[in-house]
C-alpha cells in the first residue's frame, strides 16, 4: 500500500506542471478484457479487469491520463493478481463531429502477485482509443498493449476496455 501511495504521488507531481494550462479534467472508469501475452499466457486465463482514469486536457490535441487497473487471473498453479498504475499521453489524431480517435503511450508500474510471491516492474504502454463525445460525456473503447520489463511471475498484457467518463470544463 505504501508503494501505491508513492506511485500516486509520483504521478501527480509528474503531471502537475501541465496543470496550469488545463482546458478540462477527465474523470472516467473502464471495464473489459485483460489477456496475458508471453511465457505466462498459457498458465493463466484471460479475465475481466476494471480501472479508473484521471485525465488532464491541455488542449484539443493533447491529454495526459493517469490510469489505475486491476485484474485477477485464474490458472493451473493458483491465481495471479495484476495491478498497474500508468500515465498515458494521448494525441487526439482525429476529431470529427462527436467521434474522437486518439493514440497514446507512456510509462507505468505493474504489480504481480501469486501465492505469497510478488513483484513490481516497470513498463511501457501503447494504446488507441475511440470515443463518442456527447457534450461532456465520453463513451468508447480503448485497446492497450503493456510491455512489462523484467518480470518473473507476470508478463506483458493486452487490455480491451470499454471506457466511460465525464470532462469537467475548466474555462
N, C-alpha and C positions, 0 to 999 in steps of 0.2 A: 504494500500500500504506500509505503514511503517513496518507493521508486516511481509509482504512478504520479504522486504529488510533484516530485521533482521534474518529471517529464512534462506535466501540465504547465508548471511554472516556466520551464524552458520554452515551450511552445508559445505561451503568451508573450514572453519577453522577445522572442524572435519576431513575432508579428506586430508588436506594439509600435515600432517606428512607422509602420504603414497606416496606423490608425488615425493619424492626423489628417489624411486626405480621403476619408471614407465617404462613399456615396450611400452605402447601406450595409446592414448587418443581416446575415442569413442565419436562421436557426432551423435545423432540419433533423429528420430521422431517416433511417434506412433499414430495410429488411430484405433478405434474399439468400441465394445460394453461395456457399463457401466451399471451394474444392482445392485440396492439396494437389500439387503437381511436382513430381520428382520421386526421389527414393522412398519417401514415406507414403506416397499416394496409394499404393496397393494395400497398405496396412490399415488405413482409416477411411471411413465413409465420408462422402460429401454431406453437408448438413445445412440447416438454416441458421444464418447469423443475423445479427442486428447491430445497429450503431447509431451514434448521434453526431451531428455536424454543427460547427460554429464557423461561419464564413464572414469575411470582410471584403466587400466590394470596393475596390479602389477607383474603378472607372467602369465604363460599359464594356471594356475589353478584358480586364484582369480581376481575378478574385482569388483570395487566399483562404483556404478552408482547413480547419483543424478537425480531424476525424478521430473517432474512437469506435472500435468494433470488437465484437466478441462472438465466438462460436465454440461449440463442444462437439467433437468428432468421436464416434464410437469405432472400435476396432477389435481385432483379434487379441490384442495384448492389453486391453483396457481402454480407457477414454483419454483423449487428448484435448486439452483446453487451449484455445488460441485467442489471445487478446492483442490488440495493436492500437497504437496511437501514432498518427502520422499527419504531416502537413502536405497539402497539395496546392500548387499554384496553377490555376486554370486560366487558359486563354479562350475567351468566347469567340470561336472561329467563325461561326455562322449564327446570326440572329436575324430571323425573318418572321415578321408577324409575331405570333405567340410561341414560336419554336426557337429553342436555344441549344446549339451544339457546342460543347467545349472539350478541349484537350488539356490534360493535366499531368503533372509529375511532381515528385517531392520525396523527402526523406521520412523515415519513420522508425519506430521501435516496435519489436514483435516479441511477445511473451508466450512461451510454450510451456505447458505443464502436463505431466502424466505420471501417475503412480509415485508420488513423492519426489520426482525429478523435475527441475525447471531450468529454463534458460531464457536469457534476454539477448536479443540480437538486433543489429542494425540492418536496415534495408532501404530499398527504393520502390516507389510505386509509380505506375504509369496507367493513365485512365482516359476514358471517353465517357462523356455524359450527354444524354439527350433529354431535354426538359420541355414541358409545356408550361408557359408562364401565363397565369390567369390573374391579372393585376399583381398583387404582391405574393400570391401563392404559386408554388412550383410543384409540379408532379412529373416524375420522369424515371429514367433507367440509367444506371451507371455501371460500367464494366471496368474493373481494375485488375492489373497484374502486379503482384507484390513479389519482388525479388529479394529474398532474405539471405543475408551473408552469414556464413559460418555456423549454421545451426546443426545440432546433432540429433535432437528429438523432434524437430518440426521440419518444415520445408517451405518452398515457395508456394504461393497460393493465388487462386483466381477468385474474385468476387463479382457476382452479378446481382446488383441491389436495386430494388425499387426505392426511389427517393421521393420524399415529400417534405415541404418546408414553407417557410414564410420569410420574406425580405422586409425588414424594417427600414424605411426610408429615413436617412439622417438629415437630408436637406430640407 
